[in-house]
């Protein structure tokens, strides 16, 4: 359109507006408000829109109500014009007024009234109002809780093209809430929502493909959807992605990548990520061990109701690594975790009672707690049961039972259980002597960097408890153990050099073994 044609059109519009045409008045007001091919004049714009509204134009009533609501006089100033627009059948005005009553902004807070206004707008084809109706029916706000009605409203809004309703429709078909489970239709709605940029839809598509719900199981596709959702900022998808890298599910295990995504999820406030991230720092997986950061994230997890986080917290204060030992705090966290069913916390509470750490020693309570942790699948609890039978602490000493508990602990994944199973096989304690198998288990612990394993490996080679005697190799292992801070190795090396024992307890208590004996004909 040429400049002269535009000028003629604007002149015609103004003439019609001045002649009292409400629609022309509204259009002129919009042009002046936006400065579209005419000088911007907000004051004149408001006057023309008000004239149009006074002339009965519902769109002008709505626009004027919104302008006043967002103006200097506050939300309530637009209420009367929005009400008039609603009476004139304006769906958007009904939805706006409903939001005002729902939130109590510029209108009395009244969920029931808001529900009625949303219903009015929804019946007139307002997609977002239909979606809000679904939310209110689902949560029982302003009306009775009715999942079936909620599903109907969500689907209506989804069909009308509202993206968040597409997601909600898919979710209800996925869970069967308010309707029958239908993974095929759920997938269709998730795909539509994902195309509209809804991250949660990608996440659900990942679950469908990972579990094979309504589609062939495909972990590669699932991972791709989790990545899409994660890159769009979906916290739960970031957590899922991190855990898959941690466990090697569908991808090669990559602790550093796991740490990256779990940090992202934690930064997003996803509380389950706090717990797993805290454990990574506690165990030094994918990063250096850092108990201060572990305490930070585990504390956040505990604040968010994840009682299992109290287990590693109790371990940190029990061991006193990076922070001072605090038996009172260790016990408090152990009791919290035990109440939440954490095997680690239950075990720690048992150890506290067994050793009398900050309390009187109580064998009966210790045994009950450690046995309970073992029954819950704690490999470390099985190891400690073996230790107690090996030492005779709280039990009559029984190498046979100690061997059996160490064997069970080893099968359950306890590295200490495997080490001391090796010790008993080397010594023939509670089982037939098997030097080759025993030395293999001790070597495995030593090669993994366990200072106690290095020390015992040195003792075995020095004293010929394995298939052969290799004193020079034995001394090398003792030196490695000493460098790693093993006091018994330091003591043994000092004795062999004819020096006094180093500062500190030359015979530190240990489970099992207890006496911290120097390398003798048998291992401690």
N, C-alpha and C positions, 0 to 999 in steps of 0.2 A: 504494500500500500504506500503510495507516494505521500510526501509531507502535506501537500495541499488536500489530499483525500482525508488524511488523519485530522487535519485542522477542521475540515467540514464536519467530520464525524463527531469530534469533540464539541463543536458548536451546536450540533443537533442534539447531542446528549444533554448539554446544559439547558437548551431551550425546553426539552421535554421535562427536565428536572424542575425548572422554574415554573413550568405549567402544572406541576403537581403530580407527575408520574412517579409513584413510589419506587418502581424498579430502576428508573433512570436516576432518581435521587441516590439510591444505594450504589449504583455503579459509579456515579460521579464521586461520591464519598470515598469509595475504594481507591479510585484513581488519585484523588488528592492525598489520601493517607499514604499511598505507596510512592507518590511522585512519578507516576507512570505517564510519560509524555506530557505532563503538566507540572507546574511548580508544586513542590511538596508543601502542603498546608494542613497540618493535623487538626487545627482548630476548625477550619472550614469543613474538613472531612467529617468531623464529629457532628457538626450542625446538619449537614446533608443526610447523614445516616440516621440521625434522630428524627429528621423530617420524614424519612422513609418509614421508620419504625412507627411513628405517630400516624402515618397513613395506612397502617395495617400490614406492612410487609414482614412476615415471620423471620426471614433471613436477616433483615435489618435489626429486628428486636434481639435476635440471638447475638449478632455481631456487636451491637451496642452494649448488651449485657456483658459480653466478654471484655470489651474495651474498658467499661467502668470497673469491672471486677479486678482487672489487672492494673487499674490506675491508682493514683495517689490516695483516693478515699477508701481503698480496701475492698476485699471480696464482696462484702455485703452490699455495696453500692450498686452492683449489677443484678441483684436478686430479682427485683420487680420486673425488669425487662425480660430476663430469662423465663420468669414465670408466665409472662404474657406470650412469649414465644412457644412455650409448652402448650398453653391453652389453644394456640393457633395450629398445633399439630407438628411442631418442629422437633424431630427426633434427636438431633445433636444437642438442642437446648435441654431436652429431658435428661439426656445422659450427663450433661454438665451439671445440672441442678442435683442430680442423683449423687454425683461425686462430692458436691458441696455438703450435702446432708450426711453422706457416709463418713466424711472426714471431719465434719464440724467446722468447715472453713467458709465463713460468710453466711452460715445458716446453722440452725439448730442441729446438733448431731442426732440423727434418727435413722438407724439402719433399716427399719421397716419401711419408712417413707422412701428411702433411697432405693430399696428393692422394688417398690411400686413404680418409681420413675424409670429405673433401668428396664423394667418389664415393658413399660409404655414405649420406650425408645427401641427396644429389641423387636417388639411386634411391628414397628414401622421400618424394620430392616437395618437397624444400626448394629453392625457386627460386633464392635467392642462392647456395647451394652449387653449383647447376648452372652459374650464371654464373661463379663462381670456377673451376670445372672448365674452362670455356671459356677463361678467361684463362691458366690453367696449360698447357693443351694448345697454345694459340696461341704462348706464349712459351717452351715447353719447360722449365717449372719443375716438378720432381718427376716428370716423365714425358718421353717423347720428344715433340718438336714435331710437332703433327698438326693442321693448319688445318681439315681436314675434320671431325675429331672436335670441334674447338673450335666450328665452326659448328653442329654438332648440339646441343651443350650450350647454346650461346647461344639457339638457337631454342627449345629445351625450356624454358629459363628465361623467355624472352619470352612464350611461350604461357601460362606460369603467372602472368604479370602483372608480372614484374620489369622496371622501366623502363629501367635501364641495359643490360639484355640486349636490349631492343627496339632500342636505338640500335646495339649491337654487331652484331645480326643484320642491320639495315639497312646498316651499313657494309660487311659482308662481301658482301652481295648487290650493293652499289654497286661494289666493287672486284673482285669475282670471286675473292676469296681463300677457298679452302676450299669453294667452290661456284661455280655458274655465275652470271654477271652477270644480274641481273634487276631492272631499274630500277623496274618496276611494283610488285613486292613490296617492294623497298627503300623506296619511297615510303610504302607502307602502314605499315611499321614505324616510319619516321621520324615519320609523322603521329601514331601512337599514343604514341611517346616524347615528342613535342612537347606533346601533351595532358597528359602526366605532368610537364611542366615541365622537360624536359631541353634546355638551350640549344643543344647541338651538333646536335640533331635539326632545329631551325629552320634552322641554318646549312646542313645538307645539303639541306634542302628548297629553300633559296635556290639552291644549286648546280644541283639538278635543273631548276628553272625557268629559271635563267639559260642553261644549256646545252641545254635541250630534251631531257633524258634521260628518256624514258618519259612525258613530258608535253609539251604545246605550249610552245615557248619563250615566256617572258613575263618581261621584265626588270622590270616593275612589281611582279609578285608576288615575284620574286627579291629585289628591294630590300626589300620588306615583311618577308620572312623574315629577311634580314640584320639589319634593324632590331630585330625581335623578339629575335633571338639576342643582339644587342649590348646591348639594354636589360636582358637577363637576365645580362649579364656575360661573354659568350663572347669571349675575346681575339681569336681568328682572325676572327670575324665583324666585330668592331670594326675590325680591320685592313682587311678587304675593303671595308667601308663607307667607311672613310676614303679608300682608293685610288679608289673609284668617284666620290666627290666631287672628288677631285684631278684625275681624268682626264675627268670629265664622262660617265661610263658609266651610262646609264639615268637620270641626273639632270643638271640644269645644273651645270657646273663651279662648285665653291664651295671655294676654298682654305682659307678660315677653318673651314668645317665639316669639311674633310678634316683640318686640323690638330687639331681637337677630338677626333675619333675615333682618330687615330693616337696622340695623347697617351694616351688611355684604353688603347689596346692596349699601348703601351709601359709604362704604369704596371702593367699586368697581367703584364708580363714577356715579351710576345711579341717575340722578337728581330728579326724582319723589320721590325717597326715602328720599332725603333731606327734602322735604316739610312735608311728613307724620311723619318722625322722629322728625322734629322740633315741630310738633303739639303734639306728645307724651310727649316731655319734657315740652312743654308749659302747657299742661293740667295735667301732672303728671300721665300718664297712663302707667302702667307696670314698673314705676320707680318713684323716687321722682321728684317733680316739680323742674325744673332747667331752669330758664329763660335765663341764660347766654348760656347754651348749645342750647336752643331753638333759640336764636338769631343767633348763629353760623350756625346751619343747615338751618334755614329759610333764612338767608342771602345767603347761597350757592344756595338755590333753586331760590331765586330772581335773582342772577347773571346768572342763567341758564334759565331765561325767564319764570319762573313760577310766574306770577303776583299774584296768590292767596296767596302766602306766605307773601305778604305785609299786609294782614289782621291781623293775629296774631302778627306780628311785631308792627303794630300800637297799638294793645291792650296792649302789654308789656310796651311800652313807655308812653301810656296813664295812665296805672295803676301804673307804677313805682315800679314793683315788681322785686327784685334782682338787679335792675338798677335804677338810678335816673329818676324821671319823666322828660320827655322832650316833651313838647307839640308841639314844632316846628318839631321834628323828627317824632312824632306820626302823625302829620298832613301830613307830606311829604309821609310817608308810606301809610297812608289812601288814599291819592290822587292817589298814584301809584296803590294800590289795587283796588280802585274804577274804575280806567281806565281799569283794567283787568276784571271787573265784579264781584269782590269779595263782597258778601253780608256783611261780617264782616267789611271790610274796608269801605264800603258805610255807614254802621251803625255808625262806629266810627267817620267818617267825620261829620255825622249828629249830634252826641253827642257833638263834638268839637264846632260846630256852635250853638247848643242849649245852651251850658254852657258858650260860649265865652272863650274857653280855648286857650289863645295865640292869640285871634282874637276878633273882635266885635261880640256880640251875634246877631244871624240872624235867627229869628224864621221861616221865609219863606223858607230859604234854608235848615234849619234843618228838617222841616216837610217833604219837598220833598225828602230829602235823606233817612230819616228813613222809609217813606212810600215805597220808591223804594226797600230798603233792605227787608222790609216785603213782598213785592210782589215777591221777588226772593226767598222767603221761609225761611227767617231768623226768628226763633222763638224769639230770643232776641230783634229783631226790633219790633215784636208784643208786647212784654213786655214793651218796652220803649214807644210805642204809648199809651199803657194803663197808664203808669206812667204820661205821659204828660197830659192826660185827667183827671187823678186822682188829680194831683196837680193844674191843671189849668195853667200849663206852656205852653205858645204859643197857648193854646186853652182856651175857656170858660170851667170852671170845669164841668165835666159830669161824675158822678159815673156810670151811665148806660153804656156809651161808654167805660169807664175804665174797667168795669166788662166784657164787651164783648171782649175787646182786651186781657185781662188777660186769659179769657177762651180759646181764640184761641191760645194764646202763650202756655198755659198749654197743649192743645191737640197737639201742634207742638213739645213738648218736653222741653219747657223752665221751669227749676226748679224755677226760680224767678217768672215766670208767675203763676205757681201752688201755690207758697207760698202766693202771694198777691191775688189770687183768693180765697184762704182760708181765708185771712183777711177780704175780702169783704163779704164772706158768714157768717163769725162770727159776723160782724157788721151790716149785712143787708144793705150794701151800694150798690145801683144800682141793687139790687136783693132782693128776700125774704130772711130773715135770716134763715140760716140752720147751727146751732151750731155743729151738729155732723159731717157733711161733711166738714165744715170749719176747725174744730179742726183736722180732719184726714189729711187734706192737710198741715196744719202748722206742725203737728207732723212728717209727712213724711220728711219735709225739716230739722227739728231739728235732727231727727235720722240720716239723711244723713250727719250731721256735719256742716250744714250751720249756722254760728254764728247768723245771723239775724233771722233765723228760731227758734233757741234756745231761743233768746230773746223774740220773739213774743209768743212762746209756754209758756214761763214763765209768760208773761203778761196775756195771756188767762186764765191760771189756777189760777193766783192770783186774777183776777177780775171776775171769774165765767162766762166768755164769752162762754165756751163750755157747754156740758151737765151738768157738775158738777164743783164745786169750790174746788181746792186742793192747798191751799196756800203753804204748805211745798214742794210739787212737783214743784210749780211755782218758788219758791226761788232756788230750786236745778237747774232748767233750766237756771235761770238768772246767777247762779254761773258758769255753764258750758259755757254760752255765754261770760261771763266776761273773763274766762280763755282763750277763743278762740280769745280775743281781741276786742269784741264788746263794743264800748264806751258807748252806751246807757245803756247796762247792768251794766257796771261799775258805771255809774252815778246813776242808780236806787238803786243799792246795797249800795252805799255811802250815799245816801239820807235816806235810811231805817235805816242805822246805826247811823244817826245823824251827819255824817261827811260831810265836804265840798266835792264838786265834785273833782275828780282827775284832775291832770294837763291836759291841752288840752281843746278843745272846748267841753263843756258839752252837746251841742245840735248840733251835726254834721249834715250837710245836708244829706238827703237820698232820693232816688227815689224808690217808691213813699213815701209820708208822709211828707217829706220836713222839718218838724219842729223838729224831733228827740224827741218828747214829752216823758216824763216818763210814766210808766204804769198808765193809767187812766181807766175810765169806758169803754172807747173804745180804740181800738188799733190805733197806729199812721198810 
